[in-house]
Structure formats: C-alpha cells, structure tokens
C-alpha cells in the first residue's frame, strides 16, 4: 500500500509552499506554450523538433507541480496562465524568435538557480524530489537554447539590416546620397541654364562669352555645392554626437529616470506596464543598447541614417558639375542662336528627367514632378534671358 504524501507541519508553511509551487507551475506551463508557438513558426526541422521536445518536458514539469499542489489541497486551472502567455506572445511577436530564445535561456538558468534555492528553503521532501528531477531538464534546456542562439545565422539586428538592405533607399544611407545627387543636378542645371540664358541675351548669343560664363558657373556651382554638402553633413553628425553624449551623461547620472522614460514610451506604444518593465529590463542590461534605444526612441536619432560628409561632398560636387555642364554642351560645337536653341532643348529634356527622377525619393507622380521642374526651370531661364536683353541694351558689351 502506497504511503500518503507528506504534508507540511503547519498552515503557514503549507501556504508558502503552495505559493511557490503555483508560481513554478505557471512558469513551466507558460514557457511550454511559448515553445509550442515558436515551433509552429520555425522553418528549421531540427530546431522545431527541439522546441516541441522542450515543450513536452515543460508540460511534464507543470504536471508534476499540479499533482503536488493537488496533494496539498490546491487545484490549478490551465486557463489561469492565459494572461501571462499573451504577454509573452506579444513580446515574441515584437522582438522575434531569436530574441525570445535568448530571453528564455536566461529564464531557464534563473529557474535552475531558483529551484536549487527552493530545495533548501521549502523544507518539503516531496517538492524537493520533484525539484531534483526537474533541475537537470532545465539545465539541458538552457544549454540547448544557448546552442540554438549561437547557431543562428541571423540575430535581430542582422535580420533588420537584411530586411532594410532589400529596401534600397534604407541601405547604408543610399536614400541620402541619391537625394543629394538629384538635388545637385537640379541646382547645377538650373543655375547654369540661367547663366547661359542671361549671357546669351546680353551678348546676342556670343558663344565665346556664353561658354566662358557657363564653364565658370559650372565650376563655381560644383565646388560651392560640394563644400555646402560637406559642411551640412558634418554639422548634422556633430549635432548627433552632441545629443548622444548628452543622453549618455543622463543615463550615467540618473539611470532610474531614463529607464522610467523608456518604460513610459513603450506604454504609449500600447504595451502594459509589466510588459514595458520587462522590455526595459532587457534593454537596460546592455549599456550600449540602452543608449542606442534611448537615442532612437527619445531623440529620433539613428547612427545608420547619418550621411557621410565626404560622400556628400563628392556626390554634391560631381552631380552639380554634370547638371551644370548640360546647358553649355552645344556651345562646344555650335554658335549663335542655333547653340542657344540646342541648349534650350537639352535643358527642357534634362529638367523633365531630373524632376521625374525625384519620384524615387518622394514617391510622387513622375509625370507631375517632371513637368513641375521643367516649368520652373524654363521660367527661370526665360527671366534670365529677359534680364540679359535689358543688360545688353543698356550696357557696353
């Protein structure tokens, strides 16, 4: 005949044991369900099988705790853990499987430490026997999760980089230099077409004067744009670095305040207080990640989005020179009004092409943007030509 399970000697001890074992049961059951969810999403067959096996093991642990609780007169209901599971589920969906694997690895190691302490603190032989049985499994789970994390080819940050790389305007500041190139061509084209038009009107389309003025305008515009792009990018980087340094000092001087700010930011995004606290704990565990997150969330700054000053200068100089060279091209092989008309045709086509190309950055209608820039460019050229005629009529050219 089987001996009845041992009961704690007093009610206070029983309540404490019940409290601890209920917590053990909840954690095991929640993690089991998280393992199942991750397994459903996992494409790697070996990892999927490991997750299912760990879920089976955690469910077995939960059953052991439920049986012991029943022996202590406590009945558990699996529906009780639904709220805890949903919180973990939202974190999983927000941060991804790889981040969840590392998180559960830490939790499994924490369970091992907690369970070892419970063997001594509970003073309940039957619970201690279950703990002795469960601890090796928890250690094995933590080790498997560690191996899975190490074997993973892409962590959250590299996954994000990979996804952004597919969106070519996000990759390595590509959108920035493309925008600089379009702006440079636009500036060079508009400025030098105005110079060509004005000088042609003032000199009666004297090719010598138009060509010299156009070339000088091209050189001046190109170097001016390049130096301006360099200084603007450098200033932006310096401001960014100064903001980051101020944020770093705030974190060092009052980390509790900054952590509270981070929790509130996540609550504003829809997470509960407990979820926000959990995410903040994970992030603040790494000082650099804490600083990076606060810079992005509070200041809207990202190191990846900063332009390279030298690249901005190079792109600005070359693109402006290309745009500026187009209106003067006909004057190398033609003269008089014939060269002016050729310059006009080239400039109309170039203005439309540059305007239409802006759709790659703005996403607006290429047709509308092309004609918009053509109208503005031609209006500027026409006004410059008119002023040139006035200067030529009243000047001594």
Secondary structure as the mmCIF struct_conf table of DSSP 4:
data_model
#
loop_
_struct_conf.conf_type_id
_struct_conf.id
_struct_conf.beg_label_comp_id
_struct_conf.beg_label_asym_id
_struct_conf.beg_label_seq_id
_struct_conf.end_label_comp_id
_struct_conf.end_label_asym_id
_struct_conf.end_label_seq_id
HELX_LH_PP_P HELX_LH_PP_P1 UNK A 2 UNK A 6
BEND BEND1 UNK A 9 UNK A 10
HELX_RH_AL_P HELX_RH_AL_P1 UNK A 11 UNK A 41
HELX_RH_AL_P HELX_RH_AL_P2 UNK A 45 UNK A 71
TURN_TY1_P TURN_TY1_P1 UNK A 72 UNK A 73
HELX_RH_3T_P HELX_RH_3T_P1 UNK A 78 UNK A 81
HELX_RH_AL_P HELX_RH_AL_P3 UNK A 82 UNK A 95
HELX_RH_AL_P HELX_RH_AL_P4 UNK A 97 UNK A 121
BEND BEND2 UNK A 122 UNK A 122
HELX_RH_AL_P HELX_RH_AL_P5 UNK A 125 UNK A 151
BEND BEND3 UNK A 153 UNK A 153
HELX_RH_AL_P HELX_RH_AL_P6 UNK A 156 UNK A 166
BEND BEND4 UNK A 167 UNK A 167
TURN_TY1_P TURN_TY1_P2 UNK A 168 UNK A 170
HELX_RH_3T_P HELX_RH_3T_P2 UNK A 171 UNK A 173
HELX_RH_AL_P HELX_RH_AL_P7 UNK A 174 UNK A 203
TURN_TY1_P TURN_TY1_P3 UNK A 204 UNK A 204
BEND BEND5 UNK A 205 UNK A 205
HELX_RH_AL_P HELX_RH_AL_P8 UNK A 207 UNK A 253
HELX_RH_AL_P HELX_RH_AL_P9 UNK A 255 UNK A 268
TURN_TY1_P TURN_TY1_P4 UNK A 269 UNK A 270
HELX_RH_AL_P HELX_RH_AL_P10 UNK A 273 UNK A 284
TURN_TY1_P TURN_TY1_P5 UNK A 285 UNK A 285
BEND BEND6 UNK A 286 UNK A 286
HELX_RH_AL_P HELX_RH_AL_P11 UNK A 287 UNK A 298
BEND BEND7 UNK A 299 UNK A 299
HELX_RH_3T_P HELX_RH_3T_P3 UNK A 303 UNK A 305
HELX_LH_PP_P HELX_LH_PP_P2 UNK A 306 UNK A 308
HELX_RH_AL_P HELX_RH_AL_P12 UNK A 309 UNK A 328
HELX_RH_3T_P HELX_RH_3T_P4 UNK A 329 UNK A 332
TURN_TY1_P TURN_TY1_P6 UNK A 333 UNK A 333
HELX_RH_AL_P HELX_RH_AL_P13 UNK A 336 UNK A 357
TURN_TY1_P TURN_TY1_P7 UNK A 358 UNK A 358
HELX_RH_AL_P HELX_RH_AL_P14 UNK A 359 UNK A 362
BEND BEND8 UNK A 364 UNK A 364
HELX_RH_AL_P HELX_RH_AL_P15 UNK A 366 UNK A 394
BEND BEND9 UNK A 395 UNK A 395
#
